[in-house]
Every structure is written in structure tokens, then in C-alpha cells.
Amino acid sequence: MAAPADPYAALRYPNFRRYIGGLLALTISIQVQGTIVGWQMYDLTGDALALGLIGLAEAVPFISTALWAGHVADRYDRRRQVLWSMTALVVCSGALLALSLSQGVAKPLQVTAIYVIIVVSGVARSFLMPARVALGAELVPRAVYPNAITWRASTWQAAAVIGPAVGGVLYAVGGAALAYATDTALMLVGMAWIFAMDHRSPVRVAANAPASDTLFSGFRFVRSEPTVLGALTLDLLAVFFGGATALLPIFAKDILHVGPTGLGILRAAPAAGAVLIAIVLATRPVLRRTGPTMLGSVALFGVATVGFGLSHNFWLSVALLALTGAFDMVSVVIRSTLLQIVTPEPLLGRVSAVNSVFVGSSNEIGAFESGFTAKFLGPIPAVVLGGCATLAVVAGIGWRFPRLRRLDALPSAPT
């Protein structure tokens, strides 16, 4: 098998290649849908708060079911859980397609129906995320984890470049119906890749083990590891305050005046920056001063967010969003590698669920925070204040978690 130093080490494993193919199609699908839902909702309501409520509609069910989803991922076959979750997402995509094809539906009813579909989607994603992350770790030896995480993250980001751009073009050419039809088809392709995997997860939690004993074990583990807790808290708070993605429909329509095609480019820009830095990380991983590097990258993420909020030039805004993605990617790779290396494999589903709670909180509830702030202060002050808050978060986490601030090389084995 491939040596850990090989930049293509993880791709030497056939099941991991199938996994990456499924992740690519799945993420493009989700990004297409997210782009169109945001534009469609703002087009229907003209209300910044409505954009924030999309994030809240997904976050509440996502977080509410995440711990149980992690428990299930450690008790049953993870590949099967991924397939069932993707089936639910296909149904949600089909429902959005059917809604877009319906004629004469009143706007308030359309808005309500979209929120209901997003709620169901949030539950499906809650079960998908811990099973998907833990499944990816099963497919390669532990020594190859850092390389596998880099490929997984860069694949996700590459899809996040393609998805919004494709979604914006599809909406401009054929409206919401064409975009949602493509979204549904891509989701089915992703399912086919995962179905083709020749893998079955071993049982890690005894069938007679009380759920009350295992449900919160992921939280207990994270709390016992200050470095992991600090990294997750940093991600939660920084993205909660610094995420400008939810407000991009407003910037595209009312500030930069670039329409749905421009919105697709804006949404793709952070992922484009992330892909470029991921190529560097695949060949030159961060091996020393990982803690200071993570804190510094999040601080630069905040600076770039402030710059985006102040920009009125489309291409400057695209460049600044690309920088936010690049700096965020450094933090994501370090945090994900730390999480998978430190966590014992039998706990990986439950700890991944805790991670998904943090990520879900920061992204979706952060979208609500951005929409709420923009409702009363305007979109530009909302983004600028969020970027400044991110800088304050970096300072606070660095002070509160000194082990993270002083972290040099990542540990090589689970504690």
C-alpha cells in the first residue's frame, strides 16, 4: 500500500476513491440547492431576515438530532446511514423541484413550503454528517488520515466552487426548475458512488448498551481534550460572527448589482480560494506550529471578511471572499486532522456528531445572526462588525486555551 508521505496516499484505496466521487456529487448538489434557495427566498420576500431564517430552519433540527445521529453512526453500518440520509435529501430536492413547477401558488405558501423542506433537509444532514466523516476514516489506515482529510476537504471545496457557479448559471438560463432538477440528478449520482463501495462498518457499540451511556460520550471526550475543545470553539464562534455567505444574495442584487450569475461567482469564491490552498497543503502539510497557524489563519479570515463588507467592486469582493476561503481551509484541515487523530476510532461517530453540532451552530445559526443584524443595521455593517468580532474571538480563544496557542506538531496517536 502507499506510504503516508505520498501526496496521493489516500487515493490508492478504491473505496476511498468511490467515497470521494460520492462526496463530490453530493456537495455540488447541496451547493446548487443552497444558491437557488437563497436567491429564490430573497426574490420572494425582499427581506434580509428571511435569509437568516433559512439558516435557523436548518440549524434547529440539525442540532436537535445530531447526538442521536452520532450514536447511530457508531452502532450501525455507517455506509447504510449515509445512503438513507442521502435518500431523504433526494426527496427534499424533488420537493423543491415540484414546488418550482407548480403554477399559481401564492408567495406566502411557497415561502412556508420552502422552510418546511429545509427543516426536513436539516434532519437528513444531521444524520449524514457524522456517518460520512466517520465512514471516510474507516477506508484508509490511521497513518494516512492527514492525507485523506486534505483530499476530503479539497474535494468538498472544489465542489463548492463548481456548485454555486453552476446553480447561478442554471437559474439564469432555465429558472429554479432546471436548477433543482440538476440538483436532484447529482444527488442520485452521489448515492450511486456510495452504493458501489465494497465496505461494511464493524459494530462499535453493543446492542444492549444503554443509549444514555453512549449518547453524550462524544461531548465527554471533547470536554476532556482542551486542545480539541479550543479548536471546535474557535470554529464555532469565528464562523458564527464572520460568515457573510447568508447575505450574498443582498450583495449580489442590491450592492454589487450582478444578478444570479454574479451570486454564483460570489458563493464559489471562498471555495476557490480553499481549493488553491488545499493543493499546497496536500504537498506541504502544516507539520509545526499548528496552533499558532490555526489562530493566525482565523484572524486573517476576519480581516478579509471586513474588507469584503467594505468593498463595492465586484472583482475585489470576489478576491476577498477567496481569501476568506483560503484562510478558513487552513483552519479546517488542522482541526479535522486533530479531531480524527486524537479521537479513538470507536468514538469517531459520536465525536463527529459533536463536531457537526459546532459546525452546524456556526454556519446555520450564524446565517440567522447575519440576517438579523442586517435587518436592523444593514448588510454592510453586519458583515464588518462580524469580521471585527472574529478578531476578538481569536484573541479570546488564544488566551483561554493556552495549549492550543502553544500547539506545535499534531499528536500521532489517539490518547
Secondary structure, DSSP 4 states (H G I P E B T S, - for coil): ---TT-TTTGGGSHHHHHHHHHHHHHHHHHHHHHHHHHHHHHHHH--HHHHHHHHHHHHHHHHHHHHHHHHHHHHS-HHHHHHHHHHHHHHHHHHHHHHHH-SS--HHHHHHHHHHHHHHHHHHHHHHHHHHHHHHHHTS-GGGHHHHHHHHHHHHHHHHHHHHHHHHHHHHHHHHHHHHHHHHHHHHHHHHHHHT----PPP-S-TTS-HHHHTTHHHHHHHH-HHHHHHHHHHHHHHHHH--GGGHHHIIIIIS--HHHHHHHHHHHHHHHHHHHHHHHHHS---S-HHHHHHHHHHHHHHHHHHHHH---HHHHHHHHHHHHHHHHHHHHHHHHHHHHHS-GGGHHHHHHHHHHHHHIIIIIHHHHHHHHHHHH-HHHHHHHHHHHHHHHHHHHHHH-HHHHT--SPPSS--
